[in-house]
Amino acid sequence: MTNLLFLCSRNRLRSPTAEQVFANRPGVETASAGLAPDAEEPCSADPGSSPG
């Protein structure tokens, strides 16, 4: 299983789009997050938490 995390500033367009483009590929698990504090889905410093 390959895990892909797509990041952009606010997680409103670029990273969610990339997540959806790759989501249906076999053997690939995707998530997206934003780096800005006001991101729709903020990136966490905790590697155990999964964005999205």
ZISUL-V24351 format. One record per backbone hydrogen bond with DSSP energy under -0.5 kcal/mol. NH is the residue of the N-H (numbers start at 1). CO is the residue of the C=O. E is the energy in kcal/mol with one decimal. If there is no record, write none. Layout:
# ZISUL-V24351
NH_CO_E / NH_CO_E
This chain:
# ZISUL-V24351
2_27_-3.1 / 4_2_-0.5 / 4_29_-2.9 / 6_4_-0.5 / 6_31_-2.6 / 8_33_-1.5 / 17_13_-1.9 / 18_14_-2.4 / 19_15_-2.4 / 20_16_-2.0 / 21_17_-2.2 / 22_18_-1.8 / 23_19_-1.0 / 25_22_-1.5 / 28_25_-1.5 / 29_2_-3.3 / 31_4_-1.5 / 33_6_-2.2 / 34_41_-2.3 / 35_8_-1.8 / 36_9_-3.3 / 39_36_-1.8 / 40_10_-2.3 / 42_39_-0.5 / 43_34_-2.5 / 47_45_-0.7 / 49_46_-1.6 / 51_49_-0.6
